[in-house]
Structure formats: structure tokens, C-alpha cells
């Protein structure tokens, strides 16, 4: 199982926001946002809530558990 996310789509839907802009808004580096989007880094619970809150979403709308083949 892996942690998938919709951050890239949410950034695009939010006036094509850059990783840098999101990172500044939630208090991390652009590299952290990049790593989360690519599934190479699992955010802390606090960071997951910050990201979801920034987009006005529930955590479950931003992050989801997938099997090893990318399926929810």
C-alpha cells in the first residue's frame, strides 16, 4: 500500500499554483512538495492537514491509500 495524493491537480485547479507557492503557504520547501507529489515522501499528519486546509479540502480529498499499482 502507498499514499497517493491529488496535490498536483489541486495546484492546477488553483490558478496553476507553483510548488514554490504551495510550499511557502504551508511552511515547507518546494522540494518537499515535489517529493510528496511523486510519492517519495509521506507528510506528517500536521503537514497533511495544512495542505488540505490550504485547498479547503478534507485530508481524504487530498490523500488516499492505493495498492502498489496506483489503484484506490
mmCIF file as gemmi writes it, N, C-alpha and C atoms, coordinates in Angstrom:
data_model
loop_
_atom_site.group_PDB
_atom_site.id
_atom_site.type_symbol
_atom_site.label_atom_id
_atom_site.label_alt_id
_atom_site.label_comp_id
_atom_site.label_asym_id
_atom_site.label_entity_id
_atom_site.label_seq_id
_atom_site.pdbx_PDB_ins_code
_atom_site.Cartn_x
_atom_site.Cartn_y
_atom_site.Cartn_z
_atom_site.occupancy
_atom_site.B_iso_or_equiv
_atom_site.pdbx_formal_charge
_atom_site.auth_seq_id
_atom_site.auth_asym_id
_atom_site.pdbx_PDB_model_num
ATOM 1 N N . UNK Axp A 1 ? 0.835 -1.176 0 1 0 ? 1 A 1
ATOM 2 C CA . UNK Axp A 1 ? 0 0 0 1 0 ? 1 A 1
ATOM 3 C C . UNK Axp A 1 ? 0.882 1.242 0 1 0 ? 1 A 1
ATOM 4 N N . UNK Axp A 2 ? 0.388 2.266 -0.639 1 0 ? 2 A 1
ATOM 5 C CA . UNK Axp A 2 ? 1.111 3.534 -0.737 1 0 ? 2 A 1
ATOM 6 C C . UNK Axp A 2 ? 0.151 4.68 -0.47 1 0 ? 2 A 1
ATOM 7 N N . UNK Axp A 3 ? 0.705 5.859 -0.205 1 0 ? 3 A 1
ATOM 8 C CA . UNK Axp A 3 ? -0.107 7.053 -0.017 1 0 ? 3 A 1
ATOM 9 C C . UNK Axp A 3 ? -0.097 7.851 -1.315 1 0 ? 3 A 1
ATOM 10 N N . UNK Axp A 4 ? -1.241 7.928 -1.959 1 0 ? 4 A 1
ATOM 11 C CA . UNK Axp A 4 ? -1.376 8.737 -3.167 1 0 ? 4 A 1
ATOM 12 C C . UNK Axp A 4 ? -1.923 10.105 -2.797 1 0 ? 4 A 1
ATOM 13 N N . UNK Axp A 5 ? -1.887 11.023 -3.756 1 0 ? 5 A 1
ATOM 14 C CA . UNK Axp A 5 ? -2.412 12.357 -3.475 1 0 ? 5 A 1
ATOM 15 C C . UNK Axp A 5 ? -2.882 13.037 -4.753 1 0 ? 5 A 1
ATOM 16 N N . UNK Axp A 6 ? -3.647 14.099 -4.549 1 0 ? 6 A 1
ATOM 17 C CA . UNK Axp A 6 ? -4.192 14.906 -5.642 1 0 ? 6 A 1
ATOM 18 C C . UNK Axp A 6 ? -3.61 16.318 -5.645 1 0 ? 6 A 1
ATOM 19 N N . UNK Axp A 7 ? -2.441 16.481 -5.058 1 0 ? 7 A 1
ATOM 20 C CA . UNK Axp A 7 ? -1.883 17.823 -4.893 1 0 ? 7 A 1
ATOM 21 C C . UNK Axp A 7 ? -1.63 18.5 -6.235 1 0 ? 7 A 1
ATOM 22 N N . UNK Axp A 8 ? -1.059 17.794 -7.168 1 0 ? 8 A 1
ATOM 23 C CA . UNK Axp A 8 ? -0.766 18.427 -8.467 1 0 ? 8 A 1
ATOM 24 C C . UNK Axp A 8 ? -2.041 18.945 -9.124 1 0 ? 8 A 1
ATOM 25 N N . UNK Axp A 9 ? -3.103 18.128 -9.115 1 0 ? 9 A 1
ATOM 26 C CA . UNK Axp A 9 ? -4.378 18.556 -9.707 1 0 ? 9 A 1
ATOM 27 C C . UNK Axp A 9 ? -4.937 19.754 -8.951 1 0 ? 9 A 1
ATOM 28 N N . UNK Axp A 10 ? -4.86 19.712 -7.622 1 0 ? 10 A 1
ATOM 29 C CA . UNK Axp A 10 ? -5.367 20.829 -6.825 1 0 ? 10 A 1
ATOM 30 C C . UNK Axp A 10 ? -4.591 22.112 -7.1 1 0 ? 10 A 1
ATOM 31 N N . UNK Axp A 11 ? -3.276 21.994 -7.269 1 0 ? 11 A 1
ATOM 32 C CA . UNK Axp A 11 ? -2.482 23.18 -7.614 1 0 ? 11 A 1
ATOM 33 C C . UNK Axp A 11 ? -2.911 23.731 -8.964 1 0 ? 11 A 1
ATOM 34 N N . UNK Axp A 12 ? -3.109 22.828 -9.924 1 0 ? 12 A 1
ATOM 35 C CA . UNK Axp A 12 ? -3.515 23.258 -11.261 1 0 ? 12 A 1
ATOM 36 C C . UNK Axp A 12 ? -4.877 23.948 -11.205 1 0 ? 12 A 1
ATOM 37 N N . UNK Axp A 13 ? -5.805 23.348 -10.45 1 0 ? 13 A 1
ATOM 38 C CA . UNK Axp A 13 ? -7.148 23.923 -10.325 1 0 ? 13 A 1
ATOM 39 C C . UNK Axp A 13 ? -7.141 25.249 -9.57 1 0 ? 13 A 1
ATOM 40 N N . UNK Axp A 14 ? -6.088 25.49 -8.803 1 0 ? 14 A 1
ATOM 41 C CA . UNK Axp A 14 ? -5.964 26.729 -8.032 1 0 ? 14 A 1
ATOM 42 C C . UNK Axp A 14 ? -5.041 27.688 -8.784 1 0 ? 14 A 1
ATOM 43 N N . UNK Axp A 15 ? -5.49 28.14 -9.934 1 0 ? 15 A 1
ATOM 44 C CA . UNK Axp A 15 ? -4.78 29.084 -10.819 1 0 ? 15 A 1
ATOM 45 C C . UNK Axp A 15 ? -3.371 28.638 -11.17 1 0 ? 15 A 1
ATOM 46 N N . UNK Axp A 16 ? -3.211 27.326 -11.374 1 0 ? 16 A 1
ATOM 47 C CA . UNK Axp A 16 ? -1.925 26.743 -11.773 1 0 ? 16 A 1
ATOM 48 C C . UNK Axp A 16 ? -0.807 27.154 -10.815 1 0 ? 16 A 1
ATOM 49 N N . UNK Axp A 17 ? -1.101 27.062 -9.533 1 0 ? 17 A 1
ATOM 50 C CA . UNK Axp A 17 ? -0.161 27.415 -8.476 1 0 ? 17 A 1
ATOM 51 C C . UNK Axp A 17 ? 1.118 26.591 -8.6 1 0 ? 17 A 1
ATOM 52 N N . UNK Axp A 18 ? 2.245 27.212 -8.357 1 0 ? 18 A 1
ATOM 53 C CA . UNK Axp A 18 ? 3.522 26.508 -8.415 1 0 ? 18 A 1
ATOM 54 C C . UNK Axp A 18 ? 3.766 25.732 -7.12 1 0 ? 18 A 1
ATOM 55 N N . UNK Axp A 19 ? 4.674 24.776 -7.192 1 0 ? 19 A 1
ATOM 56 C CA . UNK Axp A 19 ? 5.076 24.051 -5.992 1 0 ? 19 A 1
ATOM 57 C C . UNK Axp A 19 ? 5.658 25.029 -4.974 1 0 ? 19 A 1
ATOM 58 N N . UNK Axp A 20 ? 6.397 26.007 -5.443 1 0 ? 20 A 1
ATOM 59 C CA . UNK Axp A 20 ? 7.013 27.012 -4.574 1 0 ? 20 A 1
ATOM 60 C C . UNK Axp A 20 ? 5.955 27.801 -3.805 1 0 ? 20 A 1
ATOM 61 N N . UNK Axp A 21 ? 4.886 28.202 -4.486 1 0 ? 21 A 1
ATOM 62 C CA . UNK Axp A 21 ? 3.819 28.963 -3.827 1 0 ? 21 A 1
ATOM 63 C C . UNK Axp A 21 ? 3.127 28.126 -2.748 1 0 ? 21 A 1
ATOM 64 N N . UNK Axp A 22 ? 2.847 26.864 -3.067 1 0 ? 22 A 1
ATOM 65 C CA . UNK Axp A 22 ? 2.214 25.996 -2.076 1 0 ? 22 A 1
ATOM 66 C C . UNK Axp A 22 ? 3.153 25.769 -0.901 1 0 ? 22 A 1
ATOM 67 N N . UNK Axp A 23 ? 4.412 25.521 -1.193 1 0 ? 23 A 1
ATOM 68 C CA . UNK Axp A 23 ? 5.399 25.29 -0.135 1 0 ? 23 A 1
ATOM 69 C C . UNK Axp A 23 ? 5.452 26.478 0.831 1 0 ? 23 A 1
ATOM 70 N N . UNK Axp A 24 ? 5.495 27.683 0.29 1 0 ? 24 A 1
ATOM 71 C CA . UNK Axp A 24 ? 5.537 28.887 1.131 1 0 ? 24 A 1
ATOM 72 C C . UNK Axp A 24 ? 4.275 29.002 1.984 1 0 ? 24 A 1
ATOM 73 N N . UNK Axp A 25 ? 3.14 28.641 1.408 1 0 ? 25 A 1
ATOM 74 C CA . UNK Axp A 25 ? 1.874 28.758 2.133 1 0 ? 25 A 1
ATOM 75 C C . UNK Axp A 25 ? 1.773 27.79 3.304 1 0 ? 25 A 1
ATOM 76 N N . UNK Axp A 26 ? 2.403 26.628 3.189 1 0 ? 26 A 1
ATOM 77 C CA . UNK Axp A 26 ? 2.292 25.625 4.261 1 0 ? 26 A 1
ATOM 78 C C . UNK Axp A 26 ? 3.579 25.478 5.07 1 0 ? 26 A 1
ATOM 79 N N . UNK Axp A 27 ? 4.607 26.255 4.747 1 0 ? 27 A 1
ATOM 80 C CA . UNK Axp A 27 ? 5.809 26.3 5.556 1 0 ? 27 A 1
ATOM 81 C C . UNK Axp A 27 ? 6.817 25.193 5.338 1 0 ? 27 A 1
ATOM 82 N N . UNK Axp A 28 ? 6.949 24.734 4.085 1 0 ? 28 A 1
ATOM 83 C CA . UNK Axp A 28 ? 7.962 23.726 3.754 1 0 ? 28 A 1
ATOM 84 C C . UNK Axp A 28 ? 8.714 24.183 2.505 1 0 ? 28 A 1
ATOM 85 N N . UNK Axp A 29 ? 9.649 23.372 2.049 1 0 ? 29 A 1
ATOM 86 C CA . UNK Axp A 29 ? 10.385 23.709 0.831 1 0 ? 29 A 1
ATOM 87 C C . UNK Axp A 29 ? 9.662 23.179 -0.408 1 0 ? 29 A 1
ATOM 88 N N . UNK Axp A 30 ? 10.021 23.736 -1.545 1 0 ? 30 A 1
ATOM 89 C CA . UNK Axp A 30 ? 9.466 23.256 -2.814 1 0 ? 30 A 1
ATOM 90 C C . UNK Axp A 30 ? 9.814 21.788 -3.013 1 0 ? 30 A 1
ATOM 91 N N . UNK Axp A 31 ? 11.01 21.4 -2.589 1 0 ? 31 A 1
ATOM 92 C CA . UNK Axp A 31 ? 11.445 20.009 -2.748 1 0 ? 31 A 1
ATOM 93 C C . UNK Axp A 31 ? 10.56 19.056 -1.949 1 0 ? 31 A 1
ATOM 94 N N . UNK Axp A 32 ? 10.082 19.508 -0.802 1 0 ? 32 A 1
ATOM 95 C CA . UNK Axp A 32 ? 9.167 18.679 -0.006 1 0 ? 32 A 1
ATOM 96 C C . UNK Axp A 32 ? 7.861 18.46 -0.746 1 0 ? 32 A 1
ATOM 97 N N . UNK Axp A 33 ? 7.3 19.524 -1.315 1 0 ? 33 A 1
ATOM 98 C CA . UNK Axp A 33 ? 6.056 19.394 -2.08 1 0 ? 33 A 1
ATOM 99 C C . UNK Axp A 33 ? 6.271 18.464 -3.272 1 0 ? 33 A 1
ATOM 100 N N . UNK Axp A 34 ? 7.378 18.635 -3.965 1 0 ? 34 A 1
ATOM 101 C CA . UNK Axp A 34 ? 7.7 17.777 -5.111 1 0 ? 34 A 1
ATOM 102 C C . UNK Axp A 34 ? 7.759 16.308 -4.676 1 0 ? 34 A 1
ATOM 103 N N . UNK Axp A 35 ? 8.456 16.037 -3.582 1 0 ? 35 A 1
ATOM 104 C CA . UNK Axp A 35 ? 8.605 14.66 -3.106 1 0 ? 35 A 1
ATOM 105 C C . UNK Axp A 35 ? 7.262 14.064 -2.686 1 0 ? 35 A 1
ATOM 106 N N . UNK Axp A 36 ? 6.405 14.861 -2.066 1 0 ? 36 A 1
ATOM 107 C CA . UNK Axp A 36 ? 5.074 14.369 -1.687 1 0 ? 36 A 1
ATOM 108 C C . UNK Axp A 36 ? 4.263 14.044 -2.935 1 0 ? 36 A 1
ATOM 109 N N . UNK Axp A 37 ? 4.257 14.951 -3.909 1 0 ? 37 A 1
ATOM 110 C CA . UNK Axp A 37 ? 3.502 14.723 -5.148 1 0 ? 37 A 1
ATOM 111 C C . UNK Axp A 37 ? 3.945 13.447 -5.844 1 0 ? 37 A 1
ATOM 112 N N . UNK Axp A 38 ? 5.24 13.177 -5.824 1 0 ? 38 A 1
ATOM 113 C CA . UNK Axp A 38 ? 5.787 11.998 -6.513 1 0 ? 38 A 1
ATOM 114 C C . UNK Axp A 38 ? 5.678 10.718 -5.677 1 0 ? 38 A 1
ATOM 115 N N . UNK Axp A 39 ? 5.18 10.834 -4.448 1 0 ? 39 A 1
ATOM 116 C CA . UNK Axp A 39 ? 5.04 9.671 -3.588 1 0 ? 39 A 1
ATOM 117 C C . UNK Axp A 39 ? 6.34 9.193 -2.974 1 0 ? 39 A 1
ATOM 118 N N . UNK Axp A 40 ? 7.346 10.061 -2.967 1 0 ? 40 A 1
ATOM 119 C CA . UNK Axp A 40 ? 8.65 9.696 -2.407 1 0 ? 40 A 1
ATOM 120 C C . UNK Axp A 40 ? 8.78 10.106 -0.946 1 0 ? 40 A 1
ATOM 121 N N . UNK Axp A 41 ? 7.816 10.881 -0.445 1 0 ? 41 A 1
ATOM 122 C CA . UNK Axp A 41 ? 7.843 11.349 0.937 1 0 ? 41 A 1
ATOM 123 C C . UNK Axp A 41 ? 6.417 11.353 1.467 1 0 ? 41 A 1
ATOM 124 N N . UNK Axp A 42 ? 6.227 10.774 2.644 1 0 ? 42 A 1
ATOM 125 C CA . UNK Axp A 42 ? 4.918 10.786 3.287 1 0 ? 42 A 1
ATOM 126 C C . UNK Axp A 42 ? 4.898 11.938 4.277 1 0 ? 42 A 1
ATOM 127 N N . UNK Axp A 43 ? 3.972 12.869 4.111 1 0 ? 43 A 1
ATOM 128 C CA . UNK Axp A 43 ? 3.952 14.029 5.001 1 0 ? 43 A 1
ATOM 129 C C . UNK Axp A 43 ? 3.503 13.65 6.412 1 0 ? 43 A 1
ATOM 130 N N . UNK Axp A 44 ? 3.899 14.459 7.373 1 0 ? 44 A 1
ATOM 131 C CA . UNK Axp A 44 ? 3.391 14.277 8.737 1 0 ? 44 A 1
ATOM 132 C C . UNK Axp A 44 ? 1.889 14.541 8.719 1 0 ? 44 A 1
ATOM 133 N N . UNK Axp A 45 ? 1.236 14.111 9.765 1 0 ? 45 A 1
ATOM 134 C CA . UNK Axp A 45 ? -0.204 14.366 9.884 1 0 ? 45 A 1
ATOM 135 C C . UNK Axp A 45 ? -0.478 15.866 9.866 1 0 ? 45 A 1
ATOM 136 N N . UNK Axp A 46 ? 0.334 16.619 10.578 1 0 ? 46 A 1
ATOM 137 C CA . UNK Axp A 46 ? 0.16 18.074 10.628 1 0 ? 46 A 1
ATOM 138 C C . UNK Axp A 46 ? 0.3 18.698 9.248 1 0 ? 46 A 1
ATOM 139 N N . UNK Axp A 47 ? 1.318 18.285 8.493 1 0 ? 47 A 1
ATOM 140 C CA . UNK Axp A 47 ? 1.51 18.842 7.155 1 0 ? 47 A 1
ATOM 141 C C . UNK Axp A 47 ? 0.374 18.433 6.229 1 0 ? 47 A 1
ATOM 142 N N . UNK Axp A 48 ? -0.087 17.205 6.343 1 0 ? 48 A 1
ATOM 143 C CA . UNK Axp A 48 ? -1.218 16.756 5.513 1 0 ? 48 A 1
ATOM 144 C C . UNK Axp A 48 ? -2.446 17.625 5.782 1 0 ? 48 A 1
ATOM 145 N N . UNK Axp A 49 ? -2.703 17.932 7.05 1 0 ? 49 A 1
ATOM 146 C CA . UNK Axp A 49 ? -3.832 18.795 7.393 1 0 ? 49 A 1
ATOM 147 C C . UNK Axp A 49 ? -3.615 20.223 6.895 1 0 ? 49 A 1
ATOM 148 N N . UNK Axp A 50 ? -2.383 20.717 6.959 1 0 ? 50 A 1
ATOM 149 C CA . UNK Axp A 50 ? -2.094 22.068 6.451 1 0 ? 50 A 1
ATOM 150 C C . UNK Axp A 50 ? -2.359 22.153 4.958 1 0 ? 50 A 1
ATOM 151 N N . UNK Axp A 51 ? -1.889 21.154 4.218 1 0 ? 51 A 1
ATOM 152 C CA . UNK Axp A 51 ? -2.086 21.147 2.762 1 0 ? 51 A 1
ATOM 153 C C . UNK Axp A 51 ? -3.569 21.066 2.434 1 0 ? 51 A 1
ATOM 154 N N . UNK Axp A 52 ? -4.276 20.14 3.081 1 0 ? 52 A 1
ATOM 155 C CA . UNK Axp A 52 ? -5.713 20.001 2.829 1 0 ? 52 A 1
ATOM 156 C C . UNK Axp A 52 ? -6.451 21.289 3.187 1 0 ? 52 A 1
ATOM 157 N N . UNK Axp A 53 ? -6.119 21.857 4.33 1 0 ? 53 A 1
ATOM 158 C CA . UNK Axp A 53 ? -6.775 23.096 4.748 1 0 ? 53 A 1
ATOM 159 C C . UNK Axp A 53 ? -6.517 24.241 3.803 1 0 ? 53 A 1
ATOM 160 N N . UNK Axp A 54 ? -5.306 24.313 3.27 1 0 ? 54 A 1
ATOM 161 C CA . UNK Axp A 54 ? -4.984 25.375 2.318 1 0 ? 54 A 1
ATOM 162 C C . UNK Axp A 54 ? -5.931 25.335 1.121 1 0 ? 54 A 1
ATOM 163 N N . UNK Axp A 55 ? -6.233 24.122 0.653 1 0 ? 55 A 1
ATOM 164 C CA . UNK Axp A 55 ? -7.119 23.969 -0.502 1 0 ? 55 A 1
ATOM 165 C C . UNK Axp A 55 ? -8.593 23.931 -0.112 1 0 ? 55 A 1
ATOM 166 N N . UNK Axp A 56 ? -8.898 24.008 1.183 1 0 ? 56 A 1
ATOM 167 C CA . UNK Axp A 56 ? -10.287 23.955 1.631 1 0 ? 56 A 1
ATOM 168 C C . UNK Axp A 56 ? -10.888 22.569 1.48 1 0 ? 56 A 1
ATOM 169 N N . UNK Axp A 57 ? -10.063 21.559 1.635 1 0 ? 57 A 1
ATOM 170 C CA . UNK Axp A 57 ? -10.494 20.168 1.456 1 0 ? 57 A 1
ATOM 171 C C . UNK Axp A 57 ? -10.292 19.383 2.738 1 0 ? 57 A 1
ATOM 172 N N . UNK Axp A 58 ? -10.967 18.242 2.845 1 0 ? 58 A 1
ATOM 173 C CA . UNK Axp A 58 ? -10.685 17.282 3.902 1 0 ? 58 A 1
ATOM 174 C C . UNK Axp A 58 ? -9.426 16.525 3.52 1 0 ? 58 A 1
ATOM 175 N N . UNK Axp A 59 ? -8.721 15.998 4.501 1 0 ? 59 A 1
ATOM 176 C CA . UNK Axp A 59 ? -7.496 15.253 4.22 1 0 ? 59 A 1
ATOM 177 C C . UNK Axp A 59 ? -7.764 14.119 3.228 1 0 ? 59 A 1
ATOM 178 N N . UNK Axp A 60 ? -8.907 13.453 3.375 1 0 ? 60 A 1
ATOM 179 C CA . UNK Axp A 60 ? -9.247 12.331 2.492 1 0 ? 60 A 1
ATOM 180 C C . UNK Axp A 60 ? -9.476 12.75 1.04 1 0 ? 60 A 1
ATOM 181 N N . UNK Axp A 61 ? -9.747 14.033 0.816 1 0 ? 61 A 1
ATOM 182 C CA . UNK Axp A 61 ? -9.91 14.534 -0.547 1 0 ? 61 A 1
ATOM 183 C C . UNK Axp A 61 ? -8.566 14.823 -1.203 1 0 ? 61 A 1
ATOM 184 N N . UNK Axp A 62 ? -7.523 14.94 -0.409 1 0 ? 62 A 1
ATOM 185 C CA . UNK Axp A 62 ? -6.196 15.243 -0.928 1 0 ? 62 A 1
ATOM 186 C C . UNK Axp A 62 ? -5.319 13.992 -0.958 1 0 ? 62 A 1
ATOM 187 N N . UNK Axp A 63 ? -5.403 13.189 0.096 1 0 ? 63 A 1
ATOM 188 C CA . UNK Axp A 63 ? -4.569 11.994 0.219 1 0 ? 63 A 1
ATOM 189 C C . UNK Axp A 63 ? -5.43 10.743 0.228 1 0 ? 63 A 1
ATOM 190 N N . UNK Axp A 64 ? -4.918 9.671 -0.345 1 0 ? 64 A 1
ATOM 191 C CA . UNK Axp A 64 ? -5.647 8.407 -0.375 1 0 ? 64 A 1
ATOM 192 C C . UNK Axp A 64 ? -4.664 7.23 -0.373 1 0 ? 64 A 1
ATOM 193 N N . UNK Axp A 65 ? -5.119 6.121 0.146 1 0 ? 65 A 1
ATOM 194 C CA . UNK Axp A 65 ? -4.318 4.895 0.169 1 0 ? 65 A 1
ATOM 195 C C . UNK Axp A 65 ? -4.537 4.18 -1.164 1 0 ? 65 A 1
ATOM 196 N N . UNK Axp A 66 ? -3.452 3.745 -1.771 1 0 ? 66 A 1
ATOM 197 C CA . UNK Axp A 66 ? -3.54 2.996 -3.023 1 0 ? 66 A 1
ATOM 198 C C . UNK Axp A 66 ? -2.832 1.651 -2.851 1 0 ? 66 A 1
ATOM 199 N N . UNK Axp A 67 ? -3.162 0.727 -3.725 1 0 ? 67 A 1
ATOM 200 C CA . UNK Axp A 67 ? -2.39 -0.52 -3.727 1 0 ? 67 A 1
ATOM 201 C C . UNK Axp A 67 ? -1.073 -0.237 -4.442 1 0 ? 67 A 1
ATOM 202 N N . UNK Axp A 68 ? -0.251 -1.204 -4.619 1 0 ? 68 A 1
ATOM 203 C CA . UNK Axp A 68 ? 1.072 -0.984 -5.235 1 0 ? 68 A 1
ATOM 204 C C . UNK Axp A 68 ? 1 -0.696 -6.734 1 0 ? 68 A 1
ATOM 205 N N . UNK Axp A 69 ? -0.214 -0.737 -7.281 1 0 ? 69 A 1
ATOM 206 C CA . UNK Axp A 69 ? -0.373 -0.472 -8.71 1 0 ? 69 A 1
ATOM 207 C C . UNK Axp A 69 ? -1.079 0.864 -8.962 1 0 ? 69 A 1
ATOM 208 N N . UNK Axp A 70 ? -1.21 1.677 -7.923 1 0 ? 70 A 1
ATOM 209 C CA . UNK Axp A 70 ? -1.802 3.003 -8.073 1 0 ? 70 A 1
ATOM 210 C C . UNK Axp A 70 ? -3.302 3.056 -7.987 1 0 ? 70 A 1
ATOM 211 N N . UNK Axp A 71 ? -3.965 1.926 -7.686 1 0 ? 71 A 1
ATOM 212 C CA . UNK Axp A 71 ? -5.422 1.899 -7.602 1 0 ? 71 A 1
ATOM 213 C C . UNK Axp A 71 ? -5.872 2.188 -6.185 1 0 ? 71 A 1
ATOM 214 N N . UNK Axp A 72 ? -6.952 2.973 -6.061 1 0 ? 72 A 1
ATOM 215 C CA . UNK Axp A 72 ? -7.522 3.299 -4.738 1 0 ? 72 A 1
ATOM 216 C C . UNK Axp A 72 ? -8.207 2.088 -4.157 1 0 ? 72 A 1
